Amino acid sequence: MNRSFFWLKLPGMLSLTLLLQCGPLAAQKVYTVASPGGTTVLELRAEDGKLSYQLSFKGKLVATRSALDITVDEASLQGAKIIRYDKPVLHRESFASPLGEQDTLHSYYRQAKLYLKANNGGQVRLDFRVMDSSVAFRYNVSVNDAVLHRLGELTTFSFPSSPLIYQYNQESVFTPTLVDTFHTTTDLPVTLLTNGNYCQLGEAANLNYTKAELARGVDGNTLAVKFPRDTTVSFHKQIETPWRTLSVAGSAIALAHCRSLNLKLADTPAPGDLSWIRPGKLIRAQLNTRSGLDCIDFAVKHHFQYIMFDAGWYGAEFRSSSDPCQVIPAIDMPKVIAYGKEKNIGVILYVNYVGLKSKLDTILPLYKQWGVAGIKFGFVDGLTQAGLSWLSQAIQKVQQYRFVLDIHDNYKPTGLSRTYPALLTQEGIRGDENSPDAFHNTTLPFTRFLAGAADFTYCFPNSKNSFSKNIKVSKAQQLALTVVYYSPLQAIFWYGQPNDYTNDGEIEFYDYVPTTWNESHYLSGDIGKGIAVARRRGDTWYLGCAAGLQDWETTLDLSFLRPGITYTVTIYEDDNHQSINKRTVKLSSGDKLPVKLSAKGGQAFIFRSGANE
């Protein structure tokens, strides 16, 4: 067999010898791709008829030999012929992120491509992107005939020892579990601790695939991709799988570097004007006209941008007889929408999947005629290929009609908010509707929120209702989480009625906190123990700190502040009477800020410079 050797010089690394051969996978081949800074090295190996990879970070093995394999019509890649390898090419990309956690996102990576010819004649291309601290790969399958084909996935993630994973499914609690005792599945993204490193396994750019989860693999060190609902994925001619991602960091808080990875891997938006997309905060109205009008007045007073009519405004949401084109008699929708327009407050309407499937193309032009500002999808199918393919098309249609969009229930983000910026947020999270505790609240920033925005459905007590069933943390933590958690559309006062909020001093922080940011810093924290996040909007900084089930202390470096400026800092914190204490201090970039929180507690800060006091 013809063999060729050559030397590949990678910046920041020793020269690596690659043995390349054109032939079946039974012949040994090794391909090495290093990140731009040389910290992350992906090694691909074709050996004994199998294709696999391993990953090193700062010279330490993170992922051991793991399978790269799919099946097409039940035939795997074993014995496939390697027909081409595109050597690593350096890419540097930047793009604006006006609805995100920072103004601009930068993507810096090396990309390689490996082309295979399967035994059944199909072509498979594997794309690899290696970044400092992350790797992403996907499969692209092409066949010549036009018949229906079925794809399965045999991708695995193996580690030097049994990793501790933070297992969850959809809106469940998190259960720290060792993989060698793992007997269920976990959603992606999943965070794990292995060999002294923190890792997150994720999925990006899922447009027409099925939902993937992870199950225990062949041993206690391995996680394997599993489809929970579909046995296989169907396609004609060609299919591109979502990106599979692996990010690594030396600490839990440093893992925040991967929080924009899904956006960087998603497709760019179509050209066009997107300035109409308005982020903001909303209050949920009761199902009557008076509540809608009162919520609009409340929104104006507290600097919110939207109100929402949730399930029931057109009848029982799960009944096919309920028509999302017809408003129940208790709501004078034209009156509420007109009043909202007068006050610059948008109205968002909820529509259940039953109504969406039957009447999406009818309600979009109708709601545009009504003057609706946005739509919330409910109980969609985010679990199957059919459901996710429908959703991708529906998101695109909603944006074409210039509605902002919030998708609730089991749907999770995979970066599509870059492709379709009108998709402001989604649920797929255990929020205040489901009574999360402080461990859950301080685990989310290191797990689910690293995949993208989430609608947490905040509750806050008022003079008539403490919402004790839903709120398991302090009032100050409820305030702080609106900074810690990122969502361009924040649903606040989920169960509260506007006229019951006479406690203006306690809820004042909500008047000021924005939902999109120019700059963000994840300052300190550990999974389930505590978290501190600082974010800037204009010249004003906001800081949120939250404790888990135990007391939490940290000291924050304030060097992110603009030097040479003394900031007037308003602190909202828990007092000893289950209320909010407000105090003011002066701080600058050279200061260290001690944070000492009681279990389940929090603090929220606003840093104002002299120019915006």
N, C-alpha and C positions, 0 to 999 in steps of 0.2 A: 504494500500500500504506500502511496506517495505521502511523504511527510515533509513539513517545512517548519523551521525554527526561526523565531525572530525575537529581538529584545524590545520591550516596551518600557519607556521611561515615564514614570509618573511623578509629578512634583511632590516633594516632601517625602518620597519613598525611595527605597533601593530599587534598582532595575529588577524587573520580574521576567523570567523566562516563560513564554507561553508555548505549549505544544499544540499546534493546530493541525487537524487532519480532516479531510472530507471523507466521510464514511459513516457507518452506523454507530449508534451510541455505545456499542460494545467496545469500541476503541476508546482509549483514555484521552480526554482533552481537559484542559484547565484554562479558565478565563478569569482574570482578576480585574476588578473595577474599583478604584479608590475614589473617595469623595474629594472635592476640590482642596480641602485643607489636609487631607491625608488621615483624618481621625477615624474614618469609617471605611472598612474594606470588605467588599463583597467578592467571594470566590465562588465561581460556578464550576461544576465538575460533571463531565459526562463519563460514566464509568459503569461497567458491567450492565450495559443496556439501560441505565437509569440516569436521569438528569437531576442534579441536586445543587444546593447552595449552602454556604455558611457565611456568617457575618462576624467581623471583629470590630471592636470599638476601643480606641486608644491602646491597641496592642493586646486586648483581652478578648477572648472568644465569648461572644454573646449568644449566637445561634449556631448550634452544631449542625452536622449534615442533615438537611431537611429536603423533602421531596418537592420537585417542580414537575407537576404532572396533571394532565387532564385526560378525560376520555371523550372520544367522539364516536357515537354509536357503539359504545362499550369497548372500543379499542383505545388503549392508552398510548403514550408516547414511547414506551419501551421498544427499542429496536429502530426508532425513527432515524432518518439520515440527516446529519447536519449539512446544510448546503451553503450557509454563509454566516459570517460573524462580522457585524459592524463594530469596529473598535470604539472605545469610549471617546465621546466628544463632549467638550466642556460647553455648558449653556449657562447664560446669566440672563435672568428675566426680572423685570419689575413691573408692577401694575398698581393702579390706584385702588384703594379699598375704602370708598367714602362711607360705607355702611358697616364698617368693621371695627376691630379693636385698635387699629392704627391706620394712618393715612395711606401708607404704601406697603405692599408686600414684596419681598425680594426672594427669588428662587434661584439658587446657585447649585448646580449639580453636574455630574457626568452621566451621560446616557449611552448605553450600549444596546445592541439588538442581536438576537440570535435567531436564525431562520432554520426551520426543520421541515422535512418532508415525511409525513406520516406513512405508515405502511399501507393505509387505505387510499393514498394519493393526495390527501388533503395537505394544505400548507399551514404551518403554525409559526407565528413570530412571537418571541418573548421580548418585551421591552423592559429595560432595567434603568432606574434612575437612582444614583447614589449621592446623597447629600451628607454634609457633616451632621451626624447623629441620626440620620434616617435613610431607609432604603424603600423603594417602591418597585413593584413589578406587576405585569399583567400579561395575559395571553390574547393573541389575535389569531382567529381561526378562519381560513378561507377554504371553500370546496368548490368544485367546478359545476356540479349538477345543481338543480333547483329544487330537489326534494327536501322534505323536512328532516333536519338532523337534530340529534340530542347530545348535549354536552354535559359531562359531569366533571367535578373538580376533586383532585387528589392532593392538593397543596397541604404541606404540613409546616409547622414551626417547632423545631426541636431545640432543647437547651441543655447545658452541661449537667444540670441537676433538676429535680422536680421543682418547677417555679410555683410561687404563691400567686394566685390570680384573684382578682376582685370580681367574683362571678355575679352576674345579674342577667335578667331577661326583661326587655321592654321597660316596664315601670315597676320592677320589683326592687327589693332592698339589695344591698351588696353583701355578699358572703365571702370573706377571705377563705380560700380553699387551695390546698396543695393538689397539683394535677394528678399525683399518684393515688389520690383518694377521690378523684373527680368522677362522678357517675351521671352527670347531666350535660347541659350545654351552656355556653355563655354567649351573650351578644357581643358583637363588635361595635365600637372599639372596646378592647379589654386591656386593663392595666395589670402588670405583673412585676414581681420582684424575683430576679434570678441572678445568681452568681455575683451578688453585690451591686447589680445595676437595676434601674427601673426601666421597664419597657412598656410600650403600648403597641398592640397589634390592631390595625384598622383597615378600613375599606373606603376607597374614594371613587367618585364618579360612577355611581350605579344608576344607569339610565334605563336599561331594558333587561337586566339580569334578574336573578332571584335574590332573596335575602340569604346571607351566609351567617352561620354561627360557628363556634368552635367546640369540638368535643375532645375527649381524651383520645390520643392516638394509640400507636402500637405499644407504647410503654408510658410510664409515669412522667417522663421528661418531655413528652410530645403532645402538641395540640394539632388537630386536623380539621380542615374546613368541612363543614357539614351543611347541607341544605335542609332546613327544618320542615318545609312544606312541599316543595317541588323535589321530585326524585332527580330530575335532570332539567337542563335549560334547553328550550327549543330555538332553532334558528334556521334560516335559509341562507345559503351562499356564504355569509360572513357574520362573525360576531366578535366583539371585543369585550373581554371581561372587565369588571371593575379592577382598579389597582388594589393589590394587597400591600399593606405597609407595615413596617417594623421600625419604631423609633426607640432610641435609647438615651439614657441620661444617668449621671452619677448620683442624683438625688431626686426626690419626688417633685420638688418645686421646679427643678431644671427641666423636667419633662414637659413643662409648658411650652417649650420651643416648638413642639409639634402641633400646637393648636390651630395653626393656619395651613397645615400640610394638605388637607383635603381640598381647600380652595386653590392651592398652587397646582394641584393635579387635575382639577376640573377644566373643562373647556371655557374659552373666553366667551363673553356675551356677544350676541349679535350687535352690529353697529346700530346706533339709534339714541334718541334722547331718553335718559333715565332720570332726569332731574325731578320728575314728578313723584318719585318714590320717597315717601316721607316716613322716617322711623318715628317712634314715640311710645308713650305710655297710654294705657286704656283702663277704663273702669267698666265693669259688666253691669248692664241695666237689668232690672226686673222686666217681666214680660207685659208691660203696659206703657201707655203714652206718657203718663206723669213721670214715671221713673226715667224714661229716656230723656225727657226735658231736664229733670233734676240732675241727671248724670252729666248732661252737657254743661249746665251751670257749674257743677263741681269740677269738671274738666278745665273749664276756663279759669276758675279760681286757683286751681292747683297746677296749672301749666301742663295739663295733659293734652294729647293730640286726638284721641279717639274715645268713643264709647262702643260697646258691642252688645248686640242682642244674640244671646246664645240659644242653645237647643230649646225648641218649643215655640218659636215665634211664628212658625207656619204650621204648627200642629205636632203631633207625636212623631219624633224624628225617625223611628225605625219602621213606620208604616208606609207602605207604598201608596196608600191613599192620601197621605200628607203631601201637599203641593208646595214646593219652595217658590212658586210664583204667586202664592196667595198668602196674605198676612192675616193672622188671627184678628178678630174684631177688637180685641183689647188694645191693639197698637195702631195708632194713626201714623203709619210709616212716612207718608209725605210730609206731615207736620214736623216730625222729629228730624228728618233729613234736612228739611229747609231751615229749621232752627239751628242745626249743626253747621250748615253752610254759613249762616249769618254770623256765627261765633267762631268760624274756622275750626270746627271740630268734626272729624270724619266719623261716619257710622260704618261699622264692620258687622257683617251678617254671617252667622253660622249656617252651614248646610251639611247634613249627614251624607254619608257615602250612598245611601239608598237613593236620595234625591239627586246627588251629583251624577251618578251613573246614568240615570234616566233623562236628566234635563240640563246637563252642564251647558250644552250649546244653546239652550233656550234662556237660561238665567243670566248668562254673561251679558248679552246685549240688553236684557230687561233691567238688570241691576245698574248698568251704565245709564240707562234712561232714567231710572229712579234717582241717581246721584249717589249711589253707594260708593264708599271709599275703599273697602277691602272685604275679603272673604276668609272665613275660617273653615277648613275642611275637617269633618269629624268622622271617626271610626273608619278611616280609609284602610285599604289592604296594602300594608307595607311589608308583607311577608312572602309574596309570590311574584313570579315573573310577570304574570298577567296584571297583577295589581300595581307593581312598580312601573311597568311600561305605560299603563293607563295614567298613572300619576305624573310621569314625565311630560306626557302630552298635555295633561290638564294644567300643569304649572305654566307651560309655555302659553297656553290659551289665556290663562288668567292675566299673565303679564301683557299680552297683546292688547287686552281690554283695559289696561292700566289700573288694575286693582292690586293692592298689597295683599300678601297671602300668609296665613298661619296654618300649618298642618298639624292636627292633634292626633293623640293616641299613639299607635305603635310605630309610627314613621320616625326614622332616624336620619340625621344629616350625613351626606357623603360629599359635600362640597358644591352641590348644585346651586347654592345661593350666589356663586360667582357666575355661573352660566345664566341663571335667571334671578337677577337681583331683587325682583319683586317678592321672592320667597324670603321674607324677613326672618322667619323663625319656624320652629316646629316643637312639638312636645317630645314624645319618646323618652319621658323622664318621670321620675316619681317626685312630683311637686307637692305644694301645700294641699292640693285636693286630696292627696293620699297620706297625709299626716307623717311626713318624714321626721326622723329625729336628728340630733346634732351630729351623730356619726355619719349619717347619710349626707347631710348638708356639707360636711367638710371632706367627704370622699368625692363628691361630684366634680369639684374643680380639677381633680387629678384623673378623672375617668371620662365619663360621658361628655363633659363640657370641652374636652380636648378635641372632640369631633366636630364641634360647631355649636351654634346658638341653640338655646332651649327656652321654652315658655314655661316658667316655674309656677305660674298661677298663685302669686303671693296672696296671703291673707294678712290682715292686721286688725287687732282688736279695736273696738270702739265702745262708746258709752253704753250700748245695748247688748253687745255680744262679744265675748272673749274669744270665740272660735277655739276653745280649748281642745276640741276633738282634732283639729287640724294643726295647731301650732304647738310644737314641742320644744321651742327654743325661745329665747328672750326677745323682747321688742327691738332692742338695739341690733340683735343679729338679723332680724327681719329687714331692718334698714340697710345694714352692711351688705347683705347678699345681693342687693340690686347693683352694687359695684363689682362684687366678686364674680357674679354670674353675668355672662355676656348674652344679650338678646336685643336686637334692634327694635323689637316690639315686646314691651313688658306688660303683662297683664297683672295689675295691682288692685288691691281691694276686691279679690275674687268673689267673696261671698258678701261683702259689706254693702249696705245701702248708703247712698251719699249723705242723706240728712242725718244719719246716725254718727257721722264723723264730726263731732264737736271738739275733738282733741287736736286742734290745729298745731299746738306745740309739739306733740309727739310725732306727727306725720309731716312736719315741715321739710325734712330731708327729701321726701319724695317730690316736693315742689321743684327742687333744684336739680336732682340727679338726672343726667341725660341717659340715652340708651346706645349711642354710638360714640366713638372715641377717636382722638387724634394720635394717642400714644398710650401704651399699657405696659406695666411692669408687674410681674409676679414676684413678690419680694421675699416671702418666707412661708413655710408651711410644711406639713406632712400629712399623709393620707389618713383621714379620720380623726386627726388631732387638732389641726388648726390651719388657717389660711389668711394671708394678707396680700391684697392686690391694690395697686395704685393705677389710676387712669386719668388722662388729661383730656379736657375739652376746652379748646381755646387757651386762655391763660389760667384756667382754674383746674386744680387737681382734686380728685376724689379718691378716698382711701377707704376700703372696707376690710374689716378684720372679724373673723368668726372662730369660735372655739368649738371643739367636739364635745364628747361626753365628760371630759376631764378638764380641769383648769389648764390654761395654755399661756405661756409667756414667750416673748421674742423681743428682739431689738431691731428696729428697722433703720436701714441706711437711707437717708433722704437725699443722697447725691443726685437723684433723678430730677430734683427741683432745679429751676433756673438759678444759676449762681448770681450772687450779688443782690438778691431780692429777699426781703423779709416778708413772709407770708402771714396773714392773719388766718388762723386755723380755728374753725368751729368744730367742736367735738360733740357728737350725739352718742350718749352711752347710757347703760342701765343704771338706775338709781336703786335705792334699797326699798322702794315702794312699788315695784313692778310698773314703773313708768320710765320716761326718758329725761335724763339730765343733760342740759346743754351748757357748755363752757367754751371759753375762747383763750387761745395761747398764741404766742408768736414763735415761728420756726423758720429756719433757712436751710439751704442745701448742705451746710456743714454739720448739721445737728444729727444726733441719733435719737430715735423716738422709741422709748420703751413701751411695750404693749403687754398688759397683764389682764387677762380675761378669766372670769369665772366660767365654770363648765356651762355650756349651752349659751354663753353670752356673746356679745359683739360690741364693736365700736364702728361708727361711721364718721368720716372726716371730710370737711371741705376746706381746701387751701386756696385762699384768695390773695392775689398780689395787690399792691397798693392801687394799681390801675383799675381793678374791678371790685374793690370793696364796696 
